[in-house]
Amino acid sequence: MRNFIFLFIIGLFISVSSCRSDFDFATSNNGDLAFSRDTVYLDTVFRNIGSSTYTLKVYNKTNNNISIPTIKLGKGNGSKYRMTVDGMTGEDVDNSGYGDGKTFSNIELLAKDSLYIFIETTADITDANPTDFLYTDQIQFGNGENFQKVELVTLIQDAYFIYPRRFDNGFYEGVPIAIDPTDNSVVAAYGRNLVHDHVDNGDEFTFKTDKPYVVYGFASVPANETLTIPKGARVHFHADSGLIVQDGGNLVISGDYSPTGNDENEVIFEGDRLEPDYSDVPGQWDFVYLRPGSTADINHLTLKNATVGMLIDSNAGGAMKIRNTQIYDCSNVGILARTANIEGSNIVINSTGQFDLACTKGGTYNFTHCTFNNNWPGSNPEALLLQNYQEYSDAPTDFYPITASFNNCIIYGNNQVEMALDFKDDVPPVFKFTNCLIRFNNINNQFTNNAYYDFANLDHYAGNKINTGTSATQFLPDFLDVNKNALIIGTESAAKGLADPAFSALYPLDILNKNRQDAPDAGAYQSIIFEN
């Protein structure tokens, strides 16, 4: 009996294995592959900056297992594209131990199955077609008459590049960014000072508009120099990069209203990833740092995707002027001010990881017709922080005088409380909110005994509308679309007609150049009728 069972099992195994063809790849593909797309468009990239990774899916819709003799790039080893095929990196043509990402041989694909190809590129402007700046290639499947292909297309954009020199010892050029408090030594950051006679960029203190700028590391404006950025300029910052204005340096951003609505006259600061999926990704670059002793006059700047939009530090002299400026999608703070002096008007900030505007270590602040809305997910981010001290773990607390006025502003967001007044009485603060729309729901009465939130105190509050959460429809801003950073208000907004005309007379045009003198609304925008 035991011998019978043993012989039966052997016979069954032989029978089954002789019938299976699941792993028989003797059939070569006959041009029957199908693809998720016939052309892969890799979005615009700057020259010599790597693209995102794009995906192509390859299908075997036949009933046969097949072997694809070759999958290769049409331009061969000289192609600026590179691929991985189901995790494989291709042939190791230079014996480096790594595949070249150009050619793959005998790729097996089961019946009714599929595989993934991931594609990237890094190309120079000289590689592109000089008439349209397109760099093209194709992925070729099989050989001879069974040849199939998928086209690859990328737009290469030229730019002015600002990056630090690399010295013979392997170190890179640096610029001052801080003072070490332990020994008063200068702390340097990867970057370089701008110059008047750069071999490729010309005079770097007056930006051009024929091509965008791409910054690696920190571009630095040294003492006794002014960086002027004219309307229409585009500046892209690589990861861990930014702009520093040193003590005695000056920044002038001279953007203007764009009548077509296409931002043609706006100055735009953003990351260097041009793919649409990166358009609202926070934290792609560091910050604009206005160091102690620097000055600035900023008009019509749109700043996106930074860690901190602007860091303004200890400019106790003349006020930094920031007008008609939009700051969006910063992973930490939109404007972080430390003992600063800022005069701001028609400023719009939305979606920041901590605060839209943080005025810390005291300072002097005057904001009129600004919209601070924090739509960042979570319960901690707020629109506004005012603070008059700094605590240390190993030293006494420092206290700073603070004077702050907010006139005809919107201070709002998706949390119950969007305004943090973090004051200590050692240096009594001077502050006032006039004709503002504010979201402040004193849940659990946690602020009831805090005199700084006494909205009936006319020394600190006058003419405001406070959304206290008592009604789902109480004092709503009626923004067009906060998720798309469209903070223009509709005619149902509680900010409509709220503004004090005396302050509006100082800034008679809103951020879109619309006259606000007749019936001024609070915030940076005059209300409009939304189209259905």
Secondary structure, DSSP 8 states (H G I E B T S, - for coil): -HHHHHHHHHHHHHHHHHH--TT---EE--S-EEES-SEEEEEEEETTS----EEEEEEE-SSS-EEEEEEEETTGGG-SEEEEETTB----TTSSSS--SSEEEEEEE-TTEEEEEEEEE---GGGS-TTT-EEEEEEEESSGGG-EEEEEEEEEE--EEE---B-TTS-B-EEEEEE-TTT--EEEEEEEE--SSBTTTB-TTB--SSS-EEESSEEEE-TT-EEEEETT-EEEE-TT-EEEE-TT-EEEEE----TTSS-SSSEEEEES--SGGGTT-S-SB-EEEE-TT-EEEEESEEEESBSEEEEEE---SS-EEEEEEEEEEESSEEEEEEEEEEEEEEEEEEEESSEEEEEEEEEEEEEES-EEEE--SSSS-EEEEEE-EE--SSS--EE--EEEEEES-EEEESSSB-EEEE--TTS--EEEEES-EEEB--GGGTTTT-GGG-TT-TTTEES-EEE-SSSTTTT---EEEGGGTEEEEBTT-TTTT-S-HHHHTTS-B-TTS-B-SSS--SSSS--B----
